[in-house]
Each structure stands twice: as structure tokens, then as C-alpha cells.
Amino acid sequence: MNVNPLTAYLDDLTVPVYLAGSSALDIYFGNGSSERLLVAVEGTLIDLAKSFSELEYPGIEGFDARLTTDDGQIYFTCVDSGQRPPAQYVAAMNLYYDYRNRKFLDFRSVYYDIRSGELRPLEGEPLPAVAADWQLIVDAAILIARYNLNPEDLELPAPPQAIELSPGGQRLLLELVLTGRYTKQGLAFLLRTGFVARHWPEFTKMDGINHSKAHHPEGNVWEHTLETFSYRKTQDLILSLGLLFHDSGKPYAQRRENRMFDGHAEIGMEIGRGFMKRLAFPDEVISDASFLIRQHMLPPYIAKLATYRTETVMSNPLFPLLLELYRCDVSATYRGPDGYYEACKVYRRFLKNSKNPFRGADGKKLLKLYVE
């Protein structure tokens, strides 16, 4: 059974502590480790502060504190000693895991819901009032994106108009959805329920821009973006942010000659930067994802361009991730993978030449170049 290595940071706590919600379900479904750990602690903020000197209090719905580590982030919910953790809106979210004793805790009899793969609201006890308008949708989206649970019978309230989820809550939701195996389904659910229109209008605009059917059989810009997630080899967050925003500039781009969406990569990078800053993503994450968004149009042409024009980009350690974005992008179209394989061949040749002290990055012999 896989236990998240972030649990090592909890070893100094003397109070009972449980993995909660999606962190417990990741273990149940064998999803492996995540860089986000949700934890319920039978203790107070004082107990946490005694063990962690760098606690943050980001004001995220349902959580009292957050700890940022080199391995990821831990989100804490404090529970009165001897009391059950607070109820979550969707029944399946109420599973807990005692990682010290390696056993699951089902305080609210939700095993049936998890095994059946259905979603239903929790019944029979009061739910927290914070962000109640959106929390049912948030919980359901996470369960869909990470475990492919079926939302068909879930009755949802009308989208609220006044209260928004906090930026930190939006960021955590997006991270959990993007790093799930079924991101496409989770994002589609968020659009369908009105969450996207209220919180992330950038993507609503993508849903209204049609692609050329000659190259994009899957439909409009938003539908194409969702389709790219089906081809990921890993659920890497930086790659997923790159995919999410790689065509976000198309609603704002202008047609120029034979280019229908001229400059959309540069526009999309600015949209992505603004969005990620609004949700308080770390600067390094914003920088890395922006590189992928800005450069995502380069790989199709890399075999045709002189090495001096591509050397800087290929030297970036994120270039393999850029190639993976290109593979996902082209796989979601009519075009075959030939361009991707050609770009990989050029990159391998570039790496080989870069390691050779007697040749330039383009493979030409340096001695002949500079002496003759």
C-alpha cells in the first residue's frame, strides 16, 4: 500500500492524525503519491505551531493551516479531541486513513459509495457552512477527476451568484483535478455546473471558439484542450498547466494571412500568468508553465529551423516536457505523430552534439569552423 512520503513531516505530532478525503482515497485506489496532502488532526493550531515553525494560514475553505515543504504541501484541519472529523459534502469524501496504524476509518459508512463508484450528497448530519454554495461541486469534481466516479445521479444546487471560492481553494481544486487520471471529465463537469463561468471565465471564452475541422475533429478550442489530457503519460502539474493554457490565447488572436490564430501562444502565456498569479501559484510553477505555453508552437518546426534559432529552447531542462505537450496536442488532432518523432530525433542529435567538445550544437566540427 502506497503511503505519501509527506507523511514523514507528521511524525513529530503527538496528537492523532489522519489522511483525509482525496489523500485517503488515493491510497485506497492505489494512485501513488501526491504533492498535496490533506490531513485531519485531533488537536489545535497551537499543537501544530509547536511542531511546525513555518505554518501558513491561507484562509482556504475547510482548512485551518498549510505547511509548504520541499516535497509538497500539507493542508491541516483541526478537530476537537475525541471528535470525528467534520463532514464533507459528497459521501465518498468522508473516508480517512490512519497512516500510523495502516488502516482506513469509515466514520460515516461510505464504503458502499466508494465501491459502487456513485456520487451522492452526504445525508443525516449537519455540514459546515463555509463555501456551502460551491463545496458540493468542488468535492464532486475532485472525485470525478481522480477516481472517475459517476456524477449522473448527483443533484446539484443552482450555481450561486454572490459567493466565490477563495483563490487558495481554487488553486487546490485545480491542482487536484489536473493531477488526476481523469482530468478531462473533471474539467468538463466544472464547466457544466457553472463553476468555470463564475471563477475561471478564461476557459468559457475557449468554449466559444471553433477550430478548423480539417485539423481538429474534436471540436472547439475548449474541447480540444480537454482531449489533450487523454494522451498524457503522467499527471505532472507543470505539463497539465501547459496543456490547459496552450490554446487559451486563441479567443483573442487575430487571423493573419494563412494563420488563423496568429500570436496565440504569446497571448496564452500572458493569460496563463495572470490566472496563476490570481490563484497564488508559486513563481517557479508560473515560470515553468509559461515556458511551455509560450514555446508550444516550436516543436512542429524544429526540424526546419537552423540550430542557432532553437538552441536556447532545446537547452532548457523543460524541453522534454515541451515535447510531451506537443505529443499530447498533436494526438488530439487529425495529424499523425510523424512531426513529434522528427522533433525527438532532432533533440537527441542536439544532446549528442552538445556533449561533444569538438562539435557545435548543430554538429559542425569546431576545429574546421574556427581554424580553416
N, C-alpha and C positions, 0 to 999 in steps of 0.2 A: 504494500500500500504506500503510495507516494505522499510524503508529508513535506509541505513547503519549507525550504531552508530558512525562511524568515522567522519561523517559529523559534529558532535559536535565540533571537532577541528577547523572547518572552521568558526564558529560563530563570531570570533573576526575580521575576514576580513571585511573591509568596502567597498571593490570593488565587483562587480558582480562575482559570481562563479557558475559553472555548473558541474554536474557529466557528464562524457564523455564516449563514447564508451561502453565497456562492463559493466561499472558501471551503466550507464543509462539503458542498455539492461537488466541487472539483475533485476532492478526494473520493467521494462516493462513485463518481463517473470515471475516475482514472484519468483526469485531464492533465495531470502533471502539475508542475509548479507555476505560480503566477507571481508577478512583481507587485501585486496588491493583495494584502491580507486583511480580512475583516474579522474582528475579534470582539467577543463579549467578555468582560472582566467583572468578577464579583468583588468590586472594590470602588474606590473613589478616585477622583483626579489627583488627590494627594498621594494615594498609593502609586499611581502611575508616575507622578513627578519625582518620587523618591528613587525610582528605577531609571528614569529617562530624563536627562537634563535638557534635552532639546525638543520637548514636546511642542507641537503646534496646535492652535485652536482655530481651525479654518471656518467654522460655522457651517458645516455640512449637515444636511438633514439626517437625523438618525445616528450621528456620531458625535462623541464628546471631545475627541482629540485625535491627532495624527502624528505618527513618527516617520520621518524620512531617513532611510538608511542607504548604504551603498548597494544593497540588494533589492531595494524597492520601498514601498510604503505600507505602514500598518495603520489601520483605522480602528479606533477603540470606541466601544460603547460600554459605559459603566452601568452596573446592575447592583441593586441592593443585595447585601449578603443573604444567601439562602433563598433568593427570589429567582424565578425563571427570567430569562432574557425577554425583552419587550417583543410583542407580537409583530410579525411582518405581514404585509397586506396580502400577498399571494401565499397560499398554504405551503407550497413546496419550499419556500424560502425559510421556513421555520425549522430547518434541520441544523443541528450543532454537532461539533466533533471535539471530543476530549483528546487532544493530541498526546497528552502525557500518558494516558491510560489506553490510547489507541482504540477508542470506541465511540460510536455515534450515540447522540442523545436526541430522542424524539419526544420533546415535552408536549407536543400538541397533536400527536397521532397523524403525521403527514406522510408516513411511508407509502401509503396506498397511492397518494397523489404523485409521488416521485416515480414509483414503479409503473403506474399507468401512463405516465407521460402527459397527463392532462393538467391544465391550469384552472384553478378556481380560487376565488377570494376566501380568505380565512373567515370562518364563522364562529360565533359563540363566545367571543370575548372582545373587550374594547381595544381599539387600535390607536396608536399615537396620532395626535392631531397635526403634527408638523408636516407641512407639504402634502397633506392628505389628498389634495386635488390631483397630484401627479404621481404619488408613490405607487399606486397600483399599476400604472402604465410602466413606470421605471422598473419595478420588480419583474413584471411580465417580459419586458424587452430583454432583460439580462438572462432570464430563464430560457427564452427562445434562442438567443444568440449563442449561449454557451452549451445548452443541452438539448436544443431542438424540441422543447416541449410544445404541445399543440395549443394554440390560443383560440381555437374556433368557438369554444363554448364559454369563453370568459366575457362576462358582461362588464363593459367599461362605462364609466360616467362620461357625460358630455365634457369636451375639453374646456377647462376653466379659462377665464379671460384675465383675471386680476393677478394671481399669484404665480410667479415663476420659480422654478428650481434654482437654487443658488449656483453660481459659477463653479464652485468646488464640487457640488453634487452632479452638475452636468459633466464635468471632466471625468469623475469617477464612473459615471454611467457610460460615457463614450469609450473609456479605456476598457471596461469590462465587455462591452459589445464588440469593439474592434478586435479584441484578443480572444474572442470565442471562435468556435469552429463554424458557426452558422451566422456569421456577421450579416450576410445578405438578408436573411429572414428577420433578424433583429432590427436592422435599419428600416426595412420595408414596413415593419409593424409600427415603428415610431413615426413614420410619415403618415401612415393610415389613421393613426389615433389623434393626429393634430399636434403631437409633441414637437415635431420638426418645424411646423409652421410657426409655433409660438416661440421656440427657443433658438432654432437654427435656420433662419429664413434663407441663408445662402443656398441650402440644398433644395428648398422649394422652387427657387428660380431654375435650378438644373432640371427639375422635373417638367418644366415647360418648354425646353429647347430640344427640337428634334434633330436627329443625326441623319446623314445620308444613308439610305437603306442599302446602297451599293457596298458599304463597308461595315455598317453597324446593324446587323439583323435583330439585335436585342431591343432596339427601340431608342428612346430619347437619352439625353446625357445622364440623367439620374439612373435609369435602368441599366445603361452600360456600366456605370460606376459600380452598381450593386453586383453585376455579373462578374466583374474582375475579381471579387473576393472569392469566388468559387474555385479559382485556379491557384490560390496561394499554397505554397509548400509548408509554410509556417505561419503562425499568427503573430508575427513580430509587430510591435506597436508602430515603429517608425515606418515600416513598409505599408502598414494599413492606413496610417495618416496620409502617406503619399498617394495611395490609391484613392482615398476619399476625396482628396482635393485636386487630383491631377487634371481634371477637366472642369473644375469649378469656375474657371475664367471664361468658359465658352458663352455663357449668357451675356457677357459684357464685351466680347471680342467683336471686331468688325471684319466683314469679308473684304479681302484684298486680292485682286486678280484670281488665281485659282485656289487661294487659301480661304476656306470658309470661316475659320476661327483664328485669324491672324493674331499672334501675340498672346494666345490664351494661357500659355504656360507662365509667362511673367505676371499676368493678371491674377491667375490662380494662386501663385506664390504669395502675392500680397493679400488676397482674401484669406488664404490659409494662415498666414502670420497673424492677421487681425483676429481671426477666430480663436486661434490657440492662445493668444495673449489674453483675450477676453475670458477664457476658461482657466487661466493661470497655469498653463503648461510650463515646465522648466525651459529656460533659454536654450539648453542643449537640444532638447527634443524639438523645439521650434526650428532651430538652425538645421538640424539633420533632415527633418521632414521637408523644410523649404528647399533644400538642395534637390531632393527627389522630385518635387513638384516643378521647380524651375527647369531642371535638366531632362524631364521625361521625354521630350521630343528629340533628344540627341541620338539615342541608340539606333533608330532606324537608318540614320545617315552616317553612322560612324565608319562604315567600310568605304564610304565615298569621299570622306574628308581627309585632308593631309594631317599627319600625326601632330604637327605643331599646333593645330587648331583644337585637338581633342586631348592632348597630353595632360593638361591641368585637371580636367574632369576625370580621366581614367586613373590619375594618380590618387584621387580621393578614396579613402578607405571605404566609403559608402557606395562606390561604383558597382560592386556585385549586387547590392540591394537595388540599385537603379536598373540593372539588367533584369532582376526578378520582377520589378514593377513592369518593365517593358514586356516580359513574357506573359504576365497576367493580363496586361492591356491588350496585347495582340491576340491572345487566346480567346478573348471575349468579342472577336470580330470575325468577319469572313476571311480575313487574311490568314495564311498559314504561318508556321513558325520559322520559315526559312530566314527571315530577317534577324530573328533572335539568335539563331545558331551562327549566323555570319558575324554578328556583333560579338558573340562569345569567342569566336575564332580570332578576331582582331584583338580582343582584350588579352587573350592568352599569349598571343605573339608580342603584344606590348609588354606584358610582365616578363617574358623571357628576355627580351632585348634590354629592358630596364635593369636586369640583374647582370648584364654583360658589360664590363667596364670598357670594352673595346668597340662597342657599338652605341649609336644614339637610340633614342626611344623609337625611331622609325626603322631601325635595323641596319642603317648605313654604317659602314666601318668608319670610326672616328679618325684613325690614322690617315686614311685616304682622304677624308673630308678636310682635315685641317693642315696636312703636310703637303699634299700634292697640289 
